[in-house]
Amino acid sequence: MNVSFTDSVGETRRICVRHKVTGDGPPMVLVHGLMTSSYSWRYVLESLGRRYHVYAPDLVGAGLSDKPLDLRYSVENVARFLVAYVRTVSKTPVYLVGNSLGGLYALRALMKYGGSVAQPSIARRFVLMHAPGYPLVRTRLLSSVFQAPALGPAVAELVARTAHRFPETFVAKNVHYARPEMMSQEECAEYGRLFETLDGARVFAKILEESLDPEEHAAIIGELKARATHGPPLPCAVKILYARKDVMVPPSFGPRYHEDIPGSELVWMDDASHFLHVDAPERTVHEITSFDPGEAASASA
């Protein structure tokens, strides 16, 4: 399917999007994170599809969707793409679930593009899973390297060429599960498809640089804190899922989001890591579907 959106410099973008669709019921959109794709949701799709009409897109720059090299992959731009995607697949607010960087994209979409008469909310409920956003030393170090005039472009090209030449090894070293046996050769090969072409690998390097910009993250968190104090609140209820064994995003971010999103619910998962829906799919499905079971049941009746 094709999705059109206007980027942050006013250019209209038309993106060919590959997505997985299953089930019947109220609409739900699953938003994957960095270096993954809609494939990451495979352990929960069937179960969620028994209750919802589930859409799992490959985001712009990921999976089998278009990967324009001339797009700036800021959180802002991917959030704009996400809003356009949601409004293309559903005429009503959706149940929105975002993991990792996908959670930050979804949060930004809710903050800027929802809750007014002119811009109605894209979501009726939002489940935030292990989003970054708060300051991280390694993110700042990575950003400083990419932004160094003499070094940044060379490092980006090195990352791209390494990922392109050794895609499965690159994935295995950078995607971490609490249950390592879940990282099969099939898994590595599927995520490695992002790097099948050198241009695809270069887009990944751009996403590393542009979606992990600590200044943009700080601005988003600053606005979130201001809204917590002065309003307006987020346009829908929020449930926050964090795992205590995450090695990619500090578990301490969970309580911080909980504090900065008044009225949110924080749930801890003890036996999972960054990819909750892979490490603990049944528990993840339970937490998503129990968020508002009455509304989901009535909407699907």
N, C-alpha and C positions, 0 to 999 in steps of 0.2 A: 504494500500500500504506500501511497505518497502522503507526506505531511509537509505543509508549508508553514514557516514561521519567519518573523522579522528579527534579525539579530541585533546586537547592541549598537551597531553603527548604522542601522536603518536599512540593511540589505535584506531582501526577501530570499529565503532559502527554501528549496524544494528537495526534500530528503526521501529517498526510497527506503522504507522501513520494513525489516523482516520481524515478524512477531509470532508468538505462539498464542493460540486462542482455544479455550476449552470451557465447558460447563454451561450452566444455565442458572439465572438468578440475577441479583443486583450486580452491577459492574464492579470489578476490582482490577487495579493495575499494579503490577509488580515491577519494581525498578531495581535493576542490578547495579553492582558497584564496579570499581576499577578492575580492569584486566579480565573481566568475566563477561557473561552475556545472558540471554534468557535461559540458556542451558543450565545455569546454576540453580534454577527453580524446579528442576525436573522431579525432585523427590516430594514436592508439595503440590504440584499442579493438579494431579488427579484428585487428591483429597479436597483441595479448595474448590475444584470444579464441581463437586457434588453440591455445593452451596452457593457459589457465585459464578458469574460469567467472567472468566479470568482472562486478562490480556497481559502477556509478558513480552515487551518489546526488546529488541536489541537497540540500545540507545544510539544516537548519532555518533559515529566514530567507533562503534563496537560491533562484534559479532558479524552478521551478514548485512547489516544496514550500511548506507553510504558513509564514506569517510573523507569528506572534503578536506584537502590540505590547507585551503585558504580560510577556513573557519577558525576563529579563536575559541578554544574549548574551555572557556571560563565557566564557573558555576552558573553565572547569569545566563549565558547563551544556552547551556544544556537545559536549564530550568525553562527557558522560553520554548525550546523544542518540546520538552515534556508537557507543558501546558497545551501546546498545539496538538500533540499526540492524543492526550486525554480528551480534548474537545472534539477530535476527529472520530474517536471510537465510541464516545458516549455523549448523549445530550443531557445527561443528569450527573450530579456529583458522584464520584466513585469512592470505593474503599481503596485507599492508597497505602502501599507498603513499600518502603525503601530501605535497602541494605547498604551499609558502608557509604561510599561516595554517592550512591544512588539515594540514600537517605538525605544527604545534604542537598542534592539537586531538588528532591521533592519538597524539603522544608523551604528552600528558597522560592520554589514555585508557589507554595501556600502563602508565604509572607508577602509576596509582591503582586501575585495575580489571583487574588481571591478575597471574597468577603464584602464586596460592594455591589451596588445595583449595576454599575457599568461592567464590573469584573466579578461575576458570581464565583463562589468557591468551586474549585475543581474536585474537592473531596468532602465526603460526609464523615469519614473517619480516617485517621492517619496513624499507621504503625511505623515507628522509627527504630531501625535496628542498626546499632553500632556505627552511627555516623561520626565522621571527623568534624572538625570545626574549631575546637579550642586549640590553643597553641601547642605545638609539638616541636621539639628540638630538631628531629630528623627532617620534618617538613621544611623548617626554616633553612636548614643546611642544604637540602636539595634545591630549594628555590634560589638560594644565593649562588649555587653552582650554575644553574640554568641561566641566571640573569647576568652572570659575569661576561662582559663583552668579548673577551678573547677566548673564554673557555666554554661558555654555554652551548653554542652551536655544535662544537666538536663533541661535547658530552652527549648531546641529544642524538647526534648521528651515530655515536658509538653504541648507545642504548638500542637504537633502532636496528642497527646491523647485527648486534649480538642476538637480539630477540628474533630477528628474521632467520639467522643461520641456525640457531639452536632453540627453536620455539618450545619444544616439550621440556627441555632442561630449564629454560627460563621460567616457564610456568611452575614447574615443580619446586623451584627455589623461592618463589615469591607468593604462592597461594598456600596458606597454612590452614589445615583442618585440625580439630581436636582429636579426630580419629584418622591418623595418617593413612590407614588402609583404604579410606574413601578416595584418596588421590590415585586413581587408577591410570593406566596408560591411555585408556579411552578419554578420561577426564583431561589429561595433559594435552592430548591431541586435539580435543574439541576447543579448548581455550587457546591452543597454539594457532588455530586458524586465523586469529586476529593478526598474526605476523606472517601469513602466507606470502603476502607481497611486501616489498620494501616500503612502499608508500603507506600500507597499513601499519607497519611497525613505526614509521615516522609519525603517524597520527597518534599512536600510543605515547610516543615521547612527548608530543605536544600536550596530550592530556595530563601527563605527569607534571609538566611545567605549568600549564594554564589552569587546570582544575584544582591543583594543590597550592595555589597562590596564597600564602599566609595573610597577606594584606586583605584579600577579598574575604577569606574566612573570618578574619577579625571584624570586618565591617558587618558581615551577616550576624555574627554573635553579638556585636554591639547593638544592632537593631533589635535582635531578639530580646536582649536584656532591657532595652528601652521600652519595648512593648509590654514586657512583664510588669514594669513600673507604671507606665503612663497609658498603655493601650495603643491601638486596639489589640485585643487578643487574637490568636490564630482563629481562623474561621471554622474550625471543627475540633472535636475531641482528639486527644493524642495519647497513644500508648507507646511506651518506650521499652524496648527489649534489649538487654545487655547480658553478655556472658562473662563470667568471672575469669575464663581462661583465654580471653582474647590477647593475642600477641601483636596485633596490627594497630588497633585503636585502644587506648587505655580504658579499662573498665570504669575508671573514675569519671569519664565523660558522661556516663549514664546519670548519676546524681546531679551533675551540673546542668544537663538538659532538663532534668526533672524540676530543678529549681527555677530555671529560666523559662519554663513553659507552665505557668500556673494552671492547676487543675489536671495536669497530666498524671498518668499512672505509670509507675516504674516497676518492671518485673525482671528479676534476676534468673538466669539460667546457669546452673552450676556445672553441667557436664558438656559444655559446648564452647566453641571458640568464635572466631569472627564470622564464620558462615553458619549461622544458627540453623538455617533451613537445610543444610547438608549434615551437620553434626547431630541435630536433634529434630528431624522433620515432623514427627508426630507431635512433639511438644510445641513446635513453632506453629503448626496448624491449629492446635488447641488455643494458643494464646491469641492468634488472629481471629478465629471464629468466635471466641468467647468474649471478645471486646464489646460487642453489642449484639448478642444472639437474637434478641427480640426483634430488632429492626431488620436484621438480615432475613429472619424467617418470614416476617410480614411482607417484606419487599419481594420475596421469591414466591409468595403464595398466589 
